[in-house]
Amino acid sequence: MERVFNFNAGPAAMPEDVLRQAAAEMTDYRGTGMGVAELSHRSAEYDELHHRAMTDLRELLAIPDDYDVLFLQGGASHQFMMVPANLARGGKLGYADTGVWAHKAMEEAGLYGQTYTVTNAGPDYTTIPPDFAVQDGTDYVHITTNNTIYGTQYREFPDLAVPLVADMSSDILSRPVDVRKFDLIYAGAQKNLGPAGVTVVIVRKERLAQANTRLPKILQYRTHAAKDSLYNTPPTYPIYLMGLVFTWVKKQGGVAAMQARNAAKAARLYEVIDAYPEVFTGHAAKEARSQMNVTFNLKDRAAEADFIAAAKREGFVGIKGHRLVGGLRVSLYNAVTPEAVDALAAWLTAYAERKG
C-alpha cells in the first residue's frame, strides 16, 4: 500500500526515516533482544536514549544550562493546569486570547488565580494583536505561539517585565527561538516532535525554585526536574521516537533549515490560495498567517465536503478543518515533505482552474 500525503493537524506526519528505523528496531533494540516498548525505564539502554534525547533537544534549541528539560505525560492540556498550579503566586495571571487552545488554557488557570486577557484576537481569531496590556501584580503572561485551528502565528515574541510562558505545541522545532525570552515553554509532541504521549517542558531553574510546593509531588515540576523525568515510569516509546526525530532534524541541518523549508512550503500553498480568490478564501490575515497550519474555505462552502472527499481519493488526507470551525486546514509540520506540498498545490491549482 502506498503512503498517503498526510496533512493532519495532530497526531501528524512523522519522518519516514524515523518510522523505518523504529520498525527495524521494533523487536530488537541494539542487540537487547527486546524492543524499546519492552525495556525497563531503569535499564542502561533506556537511560542512554532518554538522556540523548534531552541533550539533542538542548542542542537544537540552544537551551541554556540554567533551564531544565522535562519529558512529561498528559499532553499540553495537562499543562493548562500544571503551569498555574506551579507558577501562580497569588497575583494575576495574564493570557493572550488568540484562539481556542489559548482560551482553554486561561479557563483552567482561573482555578488558581485571577485571570485576565492581555490581548484578544476573538471572536474571529484572524490575527495576532501586537499590543499587550499587562496589569500590575501579574505573576506571568501566557501566549500560544501558533493557532492550529485558525491558522495564525506569532512572528515575534513580546518583551515583558513579567515571566513569559508559551504553549509551543504546534510550532516548536519549526524555527529558531530565543529560549531566554521565556520562563517556561511547553509542547505536546504529536505535531513536530514525535507521537502523542509525551510533552516537553523547558523551564527556567530560577522559576522552579520559586514554584508552589503545596501540590502532590507528581504535579510539581521540581519533582521531575530532580529525577531527570524518571521520577515515575515515563512514556518510554514516545520518548524514543521523539529522540529519533531530533536526530532526523539535526541531519536536515537543524532548526534553521527547518524554518527555511517550512517557509517555502507555506508560501507555495498561500500563493495558490491568493491566486484564485474567486475559488478560495484564506482565513488568517496575511501578516499573521501560520507556516504550520494553512486555513481557508471554498467560496462555495456547500462544496467543501465533496472537495475533502475528492482530495482523499487523490491521497491528500487530513485537510478537513477543525470541528469547531469547519472549512479546510492543511498542516505543514516539519515532517511534511516539499514534494507533498507541491503535489497538493498542483491539485488545488487544477481544481481552481476547473471551478474558476
Phi, psi and chi 1 to 4 in degrees:
 res  aa     phi    psi   chi1   chi2   chi3   chi4
   1 MET       -  133.5  179.1  179.6  177.7      -
   2 GLU   -76.8  145.4  -69.3 -172.0    8.3      -
   3 ARG   -73.8  145.1  -75.5  176.7   59.5   78.3
   4 VAL   -86.9  171.6  -61.9      -      -      -
   5 PHE   -85.6  109.7  -63.3  114.0      -      -
   6 ASN   -97.5  108.7 -177.1   -2.0      -      -
   7 PHE  -112.9   26.0  -63.5  105.6      -      -
   8 ASN   -63.6  150.8  -84.3  -55.7      -      -
   9 ALA   -83.4  -11.8      -      -      -      -
  10 GLY   136.7  126.8      -      -      -      -
  11 PRO   -54.4  143.7  -26.4   36.0      -      -
  12 ALA  -125.6 -177.7      -      -      -      -
  13 ALA   -57.9  144.1      -      -      -      -
  14 MET  -120.5  154.5  -70.9 -175.8   60.0      -
  15 PRO   -59.5  133.6  -21.8   33.1      -      -
  16 GLU   -62.2  -34.3  -74.6 -163.4   36.7      -
  17 ASP   -59.7  -39.0  -71.3  -10.0      -      -
  18 VAL   -65.8  -44.8  167.4      -      -      -
  19 LEU   -64.1  -38.8  -63.3  176.3      -      -
  20 ARG   -66.4  -42.1  -69.5 -167.9 -173.1   99.3
  21 GLN   -65.0  -41.6 -178.0  174.2  -14.1      -
  22 ALA   -62.5  -39.5      -      -      -      -
  23 ALA   -64.6  -41.0      -      -      -      -
  24 ALA   -66.0  -29.0      -      -      -      -
  25 GLU  -100.8    8.3  -64.4  178.0  -25.6      -
  26 MET   -57.9  -40.5  177.3   59.2   74.2      -
  27 THR  -106.7   -9.2   59.5      -      -      -
  28 ASP  -152.0   99.4 -175.8    7.5      -      -
  29 TYR   -89.4  108.6  176.4   71.4      -      -
  30 ARG    49.8   45.8  -59.8 -167.9  177.1 -175.4
  31 GLY    78.2   11.6      -      -      -      -
  32 THR   -79.3  -16.3   60.6      -      -      -
  33 GLY    76.3   10.8      -      -      -      -
  34 MET  -139.5  153.0  -63.0  175.6  -74.2      -
  35 GLY   -80.9  165.7      -      -      -      -
  36 VAL   -60.5  -35.3  172.0      -      -      -
  37 ALA   -61.4  -18.4      -      -      -      -
  38 GLU  -100.9  -12.1  -56.4  170.0  -77.1      -
  39 LEU   -69.3  143.9  -71.2  176.0      -      -
  40 SER   -66.8  138.4  166.8      -      -      -
  41 HIS   -72.0   -6.4   67.0  -65.6      -      -
  42 ARG   -99.2    2.3  -55.8  -61.5 -178.5 -168.7
  43 SER   -77.5  157.1   67.6      -      -      -
  44 ALA   -64.2  -36.6      -      -      -      -
  45 GLU   -65.5  -43.8  -67.7   83.6    1.8      -
  46 TYR   -70.5  -40.4  177.1   75.8      -      -
  47 ASP   -56.7  -39.9 -171.1   76.3      -      -
  48 GLU   -65.7  -46.8 -170.5  -84.2  -27.7      -
  49 LEU   -69.3  -33.9   74.7   83.7      -      -
  50 HIS   -61.5  -51.0 -177.2   97.2      -      -
  51 HIS   -75.6  -27.0  -72.9   93.1      -      -
  52 ARG   -65.4  -39.6  175.1  164.1   25.6   94.4
  53 ALA   -62.7  -41.9      -      -      -      -
  54 MET   -62.3  -43.9  -74.0 -173.9  169.9      -
  55 THR   -64.2  -42.4  -61.4      -      -      -
  56 ASP   -65.8  -39.1  -75.3  -12.2      -      -
  57 LEU   -65.2  -40.7 -178.4   60.4      -      -
  58 ARG   -58.3  -42.2  -77.7 -172.7  175.7  -83.1
  59 GLU   -67.0  -45.7  177.8 -176.8  -22.2      -
  60 LEU   -63.0  -39.6  -74.7  165.5      -      -
  61 LEU  -101.1    5.7  -71.4  178.9      -      -
  62 ALA    50.5   51.4      -      -      -      -
  63 ILE   -76.5  122.6  -60.4  171.9      -      -
  64 PRO   -64.8  160.6  -20.1   32.9      -      -
  65 ASP   -66.4  -22.1  -69.1  -19.5      -      -
  66 ASP   -88.9   22.8   57.7  -24.3      -      -
  67 TYR  -121.7  144.4  -75.8   72.7      -      -
  68 ASP   -96.8  146.6  -79.7  -50.4      -      -
  69 VAL  -111.4  125.5  173.3      -      -      -
  70 LEU  -119.9  142.1  -48.0  178.4      -      -
  71 PHE  -113.1  108.2  -64.5  157.9      -      -
  72 LEU  -119.5  173.3  -55.2 -179.9      -      -
  73 GLN  -109.2  170.7  -58.0 -178.8   57.4      -
  74 GLY   103.0  -10.8      -      -      -      -
  75 GLY    76.4  173.4      -      -      -      -
  76 ALA   -63.0  -32.7      -      -      -      -
  77 SER   -62.0  -30.2  -66.4      -      -      -
  78 HIS   -68.7  -31.2 -167.4 -118.7      -      -
  79 GLN   -70.5  -21.9  -64.9  -53.6  -52.0      -
  80 PHE   -56.8  -30.9  -63.9  169.2      -      -
  81 MET   -91.2  -44.1  174.7  -84.4  -66.0      -
  82 MET   -64.8  -34.2  -80.6 -167.2   72.6      -
  83 VAL   -61.0  -57.4  166.5      -      -      -
  84 PRO   -67.7  -33.4   23.4  -34.0      -      -
  85 ALA   -60.4  -36.5      -      -      -      -
  86 ASN   -88.6  -37.5  -80.5  -92.9      -      -
  87 LEU  -102.4  -18.3  -58.3 -170.7      -      -
  88 ALA   -66.6  132.5      -      -      -      -
  89 ARG  -127.9   31.0  -63.1  172.7   56.6   78.9
  90 GLY    93.3   -5.0      -      -      -      -
  91 GLY   -95.6 -166.0      -      -      -      -
  92 LYS   -85.2  156.7  -59.8  174.2 -176.2  177.3
  93 LEU  -122.8  113.2  -48.7  176.3      -      -
  94 GLY   -95.0  134.7      -      -      -      -
  95 TYR  -129.8  133.7  -81.0   72.5      -      -
  96 ALA   -86.5  112.9      -      -      -      -
  97 ASP   -89.6   91.5 -172.2   -5.1      -      -
  98 THR  -117.3   11.1   53.7      -      -      -
  99 GLY   168.6 -178.5      -      -      -      -
 100 VAL   -59.6  -47.6  169.2      -      -      -
 101 TRP   -70.7  -35.4  -58.3  114.0      -      -
 102 ALA   -62.3  -41.7      -      -      -      -
 103 HIS   -67.3  -40.4 -167.0   80.9      -      -
 104 LYS   -62.8  -40.0  -74.1  179.4 -179.6  -68.5
 105 ALA   -60.7  -41.3      -      -      -      -
 106 MET   -66.3  -38.9 -177.5  168.0   64.4      -
 107 GLU   -61.2  -43.7  -72.3  179.4  -27.0      -
 108 GLU   -65.1  -38.8  -67.3  -62.8  -52.6      -
 109 ALA   -64.9  -22.9      -      -      -      -
 110 GLY   -61.8  -16.1      -      -      -      -
 111 LEU   -75.9  -14.3  -62.6  171.5      -      -
 112 TYR  -119.9   -3.6  -63.8   91.1      -      -
 113 GLY   177.5  178.4      -      -      -      -
 114 GLN   -82.4  110.8  178.1 -174.1  -16.6      -
 115 THR   -92.0  154.9   61.4      -      -      -
 116 TYR  -153.0  163.9   70.5   96.6      -      -
 117 THR   -96.2  119.9  -58.0      -      -      -
 118 VAL   -83.3  -24.0  -65.4      -      -      -
 119 THR  -161.3  150.1 -170.2      -      -      -
 120 ASN  -137.7  121.0 -167.1  -18.4      -      -
 121 ALA  -100.6   -0.5      -      -      -      -
 122 GLY   -75.6  170.2      -      -      -      -
 123 PRO   -87.0  -12.9   33.2  -36.7      -      -
 124 ASP   -87.6  -21.3  -64.1  -29.9      -      -
 125 TYR    53.2   51.7  -63.1  118.7      -      -
 126 THR   -96.2   -9.0   60.2      -      -      -
 127 THR  -146.6  176.9 -169.4      -      -      -
 128 ILE  -119.0  102.5  -61.0  -70.9      -      -
 129 PRO   -60.4  134.0  -22.2   33.6      -      -
 130 PRO   -81.0  -18.8   29.2  -34.4      -      -
 131 ASP   -97.1  141.6  -61.7  -36.7      -      -
 132 PHE  -121.0  128.8  -78.5   65.2      -      -
 133 ALA  -104.9   90.4      -      -      -      -
 134 VAL   -92.7  124.3  179.8      -      -      -
 135 GLN   -85.6  154.3  -60.9  177.3    9.0      -
 136 ASP   -60.4  147.3  -68.6  -19.5      -      -
 137 GLY    77.3   24.7      -      -      -      -
 138 THR   -89.3  128.7  -64.8      -      -      -
 139 ASP   -75.6  -39.1  -74.0  -20.5      -      -
 140 TYR  -163.3  162.1   66.3   79.6      -      -
 141 VAL  -116.9  136.5  165.4      -      -      -
 142 HIS  -113.1  131.9  177.0  -73.5      -      -
 143 ILE  -125.8  156.7   66.2  171.9      -      -
 144 THR  -113.3  112.6  -56.9      -      -      -
 145 THR   -71.4  -24.5   57.4      -      -      -
 146 ASN  -141.0  134.3 -177.5   74.0      -      -
 147 ASN  -102.3  101.6 -179.5   -6.4      -      -
 148 THR   -67.1  -32.2   58.6      -      -      -
 149 ILE   -78.3  -42.5  -66.5  177.7      -      -
 150 TYR  -102.3   -9.8  -66.0   94.3      -      -
 151 GLY    76.5   41.5      -      -      -      -
 152 THR  -119.9  158.2   58.9      -      -      -
 153 GLN  -153.0  142.0 -174.6  177.6   26.8      -
 154 TYR   -67.1  130.2  -81.7   85.4      -      -
 155 ARG   -83.7  -42.2  -67.6  -76.6 -179.6  -91.6
 156 GLU  -131.0  155.3  -62.7  179.3   -7.9      -
 157 PHE  -104.0  147.6  -57.5  120.7      -      -
 158 PRO   -71.4  149.7   27.8  -35.8      -      -
 159 ASP  -101.4  111.2  -68.6  -48.9      -      -
 160 LEU  -120.5  160.3  -55.9  176.7      -      -
 161 ALA   -88.8    1.6      -      -      -      -
 162 VAL  -121.3  161.4  -60.2      -      -      -
 163 PRO   -56.7  140.2  -26.8   35.9      -      -
 164 LEU  -111.4  129.4 -177.4   61.4      -      -
 165 VAL  -115.4  139.8  172.9      -      -      -
 166 ALA  -134.5  132.7      -      -      -      -
 167 ASP   -88.5  108.4  176.8   -4.3      -      -
 168 MET  -109.3   27.8  -71.0 -168.6 -174.5      -
 169 SER   -52.9  -38.9  -67.6      -      -      -
 170 SER  -104.8    3.6   53.2      -      -      -
 171 ASP  -140.0    8.9   63.2   -6.8      -      -
 172 ILE   -62.4  142.5 -166.7  169.3      -      -
 173 LEU    69.8    3.2  -80.3 -165.4      -      -
 174 SER   -89.9  -12.4   71.7      -      -      -
 175 ARG  -164.0  155.0   55.4  178.8  172.8  170.5
 176 PRO   -66.2  145.1  -19.7   32.4      -      -
 177 VAL  -134.6  151.4  -63.3      -      -      -
 178 ASP   -88.3   98.8 -179.0    0.5      -      -
 179 VAL   -57.8  -30.9  172.3      -      -      -
 180 ARG   -65.2  -14.9  -73.7 -154.0  176.0  -83.8
 181 LYS   -69.3  -16.5  -80.3 -177.1  172.0  -73.9
 182 PHE  -119.0  145.1  -55.3   90.2      -      -
 183 ASP   -87.9  -26.8  -83.9   54.3      -      -
 184 LEU  -152.7  135.2 -171.6  147.2      -      -
 185 ILE  -125.2  137.4  -66.0  167.0      -      -
 186 TYR  -134.8  155.7   64.2   92.2      -      -
 187 ALA  -159.2  123.1      -      -      -      -
 188 GLY   -66.9  145.0      -      -      -      -
 189 ALA   -79.9  -18.8      -      -      -      -
 190 GLN   -78.4   18.4   65.9  -89.1   18.0      -
 191 LYS  -119.8  -61.9  -57.9  175.9 -171.3  -64.7
 192 ASN  -112.2  -15.6  -93.2  -30.7      -      -
 193 LEU  -100.2  -30.4  -58.3 -179.3      -      -
 194 GLY   164.4 -149.0      -      -      -      -
 195 PRO   -86.6  166.4   33.8  -36.0      -      -
 196 ALA   -62.5  148.7      -      -      -      -
 197 GLY   125.7  -14.6      -      -      -      -
 198 VAL  -134.5  144.3   58.9      -      -      -
 199 THR  -125.6  132.2  -57.7      -      -      -
 200 VAL   -93.0  135.0  167.5      -      -      -
 201 VAL  -126.3  130.1  173.3      -      -      -
 202 ILE  -118.3  117.7  -57.5  164.8      -      -
 203 VAL  -137.6  138.3   56.7      -      -      -
 204 ARG   -66.4  130.5 -164.6 -172.8  -61.8  -90.4
 205 LYS   -61.4  -35.0  -68.3 -178.0  178.8 -179.0
 206 GLU   -60.6  -37.4  177.2 -173.3    0.9      -
 207 ARG   -69.6  -35.9 -164.8   61.2   51.2 -151.2
 208 LEU   -61.7  -39.3  -75.9 -172.3      -      -
 209 ALA   -64.1  -23.6      -      -      -      -
 210 GLN   -99.4    0.0  -58.1  168.4   -2.4      -
 211 ALA   -72.1  157.7      -      -      -      -
 212 ASN   -61.1  133.8 -177.3   15.1      -      -
 213 THR  -103.3   -7.6   58.3      -      -      -
 214 ARG   -87.4   61.3  -66.4 -178.2   59.8   81.3
 215 LEU  -142.1  155.0  -73.0  170.1      -      -
 216 PRO   -56.1  145.7  -24.7   34.1      -      -
 217 LYS   -56.1  -37.0  -71.5 -177.6  179.7  179.6
 218 ILE   -66.0  -20.2 -164.0   71.5      -      -
 219 LEU   -97.6   -1.0  -64.4 -179.4      -      -
 220 GLN   -92.7  126.7  -65.8 -175.0   40.3      -
 221 TYR   -57.4  -37.9  -71.5  129.5      -      -
 222 ARG   -62.0  -31.6   59.1  163.0   49.4   87.0
 223 THR   -59.7  -47.6  -61.0      -      -      -
 224 HIS   -74.0  -34.6  -58.8  -76.9      -      -
 225 ALA   -64.8  -40.3      -      -      -      -
 226 ALA   -66.1  -25.4      -      -      -      -
 227 LYS  -111.4   17.2  -62.1  -65.1 -175.5  179.3
 228 ASP    52.0   40.1  -78.0  -15.5      -      -
 229 SER    62.4   28.9  -60.4      -      -      -
 230 LEU  -122.5   24.6  -70.0  162.9      -      -
 231 TYR   -61.9  -45.1  170.1   72.0      -      -
 232 ASN  -126.7 -177.9   63.5  -31.8      -      -
 233 THR   -64.9  117.0  -54.3      -      -      -
 234 PRO   -79.7  169.4   31.2  -34.2      -      -
 235 PRO   -74.9   83.0   26.9  -32.6      -      -
 236 THR   -61.1  -45.5   55.5      -      -      -
 237 TYR   -69.8  -44.4 -161.4   74.3      -      -
 238 PRO   -59.1  -35.9  -29.0   37.8      -      -
 239 ILE   -66.6  -41.0  -69.9  171.3      -      -
 240 TYR   -57.2  -49.7  156.6   69.7      -      -
 241 LEU   -64.4  -38.5  -72.7  173.2      -      -
 242 MET   -62.0  -40.5 -172.2  168.8   64.3      -
 243 GLY   -61.2  -38.1      -      -      -      -
 244 LEU   -65.0  -37.5  -64.4 -175.9      -      -
 245 VAL   -63.9  -40.6  171.1      -      -      -
 246 PHE   -60.2  -42.9  -63.7  159.8      -      -
 247 THR   -62.1  -41.2  -61.3      -      -      -
 248 TRP   -62.4  -43.9  176.5   81.8      -      -
 249 VAL   -61.5  -41.8  172.3      -      -      -
 250 LYS   -60.6  -41.1  -69.7  170.8   67.8  174.9
 251 LYS   -66.6  -27.5  -71.8 -179.8  178.3  177.5
 252 GLN   -77.8   -9.4  -53.6  -47.8  -57.0      -
 253 GLY   114.5    6.2      -      -      -      -
 254 GLY    88.7 -171.1      -      -      -      -
 255 VAL   -68.6  -35.0  179.8      -      -      -
 256 ALA   -62.8  -39.0      -      -      -      -
 257 ALA   -66.7  -37.1      -      -      -      -
 258 MET   -62.8  -40.7  -71.8  -69.0   99.2      -
 259 GLN   -61.2  -45.5 -179.3 -178.8   38.2      -
 260 ALA   -63.7  -42.4      -      -      -      -
 261 ARG   -65.1  -43.4  172.7  166.9  136.4  149.6
 262 ASN   -67.3  -37.6  -69.1  -31.7      -      -
 263 ALA   -62.3  -41.8      -      -      -      -
 264 ALA   -66.3  -40.4      -      -      -      -
 265 LYS   -62.7  -48.3  -69.2 -173.0  -58.8 -173.8
 266 ALA   -63.9  -42.6      -      -      -      -
 267 ALA   -59.7  -37.6      -      -      -      -
 268 ARG   -62.4  -42.9 -178.9   75.9  176.2   91.4
 269 LEU   -74.6  -43.0  -81.6 -168.1      -      -
 270 TYR   -63.1  -32.2  -74.0  124.1      -      -
 271 GLU   -59.7  -44.0  178.8 -176.8   36.3      -
 272 VAL   -67.0  -45.4  174.8      -      -      -
 273 ILE   -59.6  -43.2  -69.0  168.4      -      -
 274 ASP   -72.3  -26.4  -68.4  -18.9      -      -
 275 ALA   -74.6  -18.0      -      -      -      -
 276 TYR  -129.9   65.6  -62.0   97.0      -      -
 277 PRO   -65.9  -17.5   23.9  -34.1      -      -
 278 GLU   -78.5   -9.4   70.7  -78.9    4.5      -
 279 VAL  -117.4  -42.9  179.4      -      -      -
 280 PHE  -115.6  146.9  -55.8  121.4      -      -
 281 THR  -129.3  113.9  -57.5      -      -      -
 282 GLY   -71.2  146.7      -      -      -      -
 283 HIS   -85.5  -49.5  176.6   78.7      -      -
 284 ALA   -79.3  146.0      -      -      -      -
 285 ALA   -60.5  144.0      -      -      -      -
 286 LYS   -57.4  -36.8  -71.3 -174.6  177.6 -178.9
 287 GLU   -73.1  -10.9   68.6  -85.0    8.1      -
 288 ALA  -118.4    8.6      -      -      -      -
 289 ARG   -60.8  136.3  -78.8  175.0  164.0  173.7
 290 SER   -79.3  143.2  169.9      -      -      -
 291 GLN   -88.9   -3.3  -68.1 -172.6   -6.8      -
 292 MET  -102.3  -37.7  -64.1  -73.5   95.3      -
 293 ASN  -133.5  108.9  -51.2   98.0      -      -
 294 VAL   -92.4  114.2  176.5      -      -      -
 295 THR  -111.5  136.7   54.8      -      -      -
 296 PHE  -161.4  172.8   61.1  105.4      -      -
 297 ASN  -130.8  161.8  -68.4   97.6      -      -
 298 LEU   -83.2  145.0  -61.7 -175.0      -      -
 299 LYS   -56.9  -38.6  -79.9  -75.7 -171.4  178.2
 300 ASP   -92.1   87.2 -179.9    6.0      -      -
 301 ARG   -59.1  -30.2  -64.2  -66.4  -58.8  -91.0
 302 ALA   -66.2  -18.4      -      -      -      -
 303 ALA   -90.3   -1.0      -      -      -      -
 304 GLU   -66.9  -38.0  -73.0  178.9   -7.9      -
 305 ALA   -62.2  -43.5      -      -      -      -
 306 ASP   -66.2  -36.4  -70.7  -19.4      -      -
 307 PHE   -61.6  -45.9  176.8   88.2      -      -
 308 ILE   -64.1  -41.6  -67.4  165.8      -      -
 309 ALA   -65.0  -40.8      -      -      -      -
 310 ALA   -65.4  -40.2      -      -      -      -
 311 ALA   -61.5  -42.7      -      -      -      -
 312 LYS   -63.0  -37.3 -172.8  173.6 -177.2  178.3
 313 ARG   -62.9  -28.1  -71.8 -166.7  -63.7  -89.8
 314 GLU   -87.2    0.0  -63.9  -63.2  -42.0      -
 315 GLY    96.0    7.7      -      -      -      -
 316 PHE   -98.4  107.2  -55.1  113.5      -      -
 317 VAL  -113.8  155.8  -58.3      -      -      -
 318 GLY    85.0   19.7      -      -      -      -
 319 ILE   -98.6    3.8   67.7  169.7      -      -
 320 LYS   -73.2  136.2 -176.5  178.1 -179.5 -179.9
 321 GLY   -65.5  165.7      -      -      -      -
 322 HIS   -58.5  147.4 -168.8  -84.8      -      -
 323 ARG   -60.6  -24.1   63.5 -174.7 -177.4  -81.6
 324 LEU   -76.0  -25.8  -68.0  179.0      -      -
 325 VAL  -124.5  -16.1  -61.6      -      -      -
 326 GLY    69.5 -152.4      -      -      -      -
 327 GLY    71.7 -151.1      -      -      -      -
 328 LEU  -129.6  146.6  -54.3  162.5      -      -
 329 ARG  -149.5  130.5  171.4  174.8   58.7  178.6
 330 VAL  -118.2  117.4  178.6      -      -      -
 331 SER   -96.9  133.2  -63.2      -      -      -
 332 LEU  -121.8   48.5  -57.0  175.2      -      -
 333 TYR   -64.5  172.8  -56.1  126.7      -      -
 334 ASN   -50.2  -39.9  -73.2   -9.3      -      -
 335 ALA   -77.8  -12.9      -      -      -      -
 336 VAL   -72.0  123.0  174.7      -      -      -
 337 THR   -80.5  153.5   65.6      -      -      -
 338 PRO   -57.6  -33.6  -25.5   35.0      -      -
 339 GLU   -64.0  -38.9  -67.8   76.5   17.4      -
 340 ALA   -63.8  -41.6      -      -      -      -
 341 VAL   -67.8  -41.4  176.4      -      -      -
 342 ASP   -60.7  -41.2  -74.1  -19.2      -      -
 343 ALA   -63.7  -43.6      -      -      -      -
 344 LEU   -66.4  -42.2  178.2   59.9      -      -
 345 ALA   -60.0  -41.3      -      -      -      -
 346 ALA   -64.5  -40.3      -      -      -      -
 347 TRP   -67.8  -41.6 -174.2   78.8      -      -
 348 LEU   -61.8  -40.6  -69.5  174.5      -      -
 349 THR   -63.4  -45.6  -60.8      -      -      -
 350 ALA   -61.7  -40.7      -      -      -      -
 351 TYR   -61.9  -46.4  177.1   90.7      -      -
 352 ALA   -63.8  -38.5      -      -      -      -
 353 GLU   -70.0  -28.4  -69.6 -177.7  -12.1      -
 354 ARG   -74.6  -36.0  -71.7 -164.0  -52.8  -88.7
 355 LYS   -93.1  -23.5  -60.2  -67.9 -176.0  178.9
 356 GLY   -76.1      -      -      -      -      -
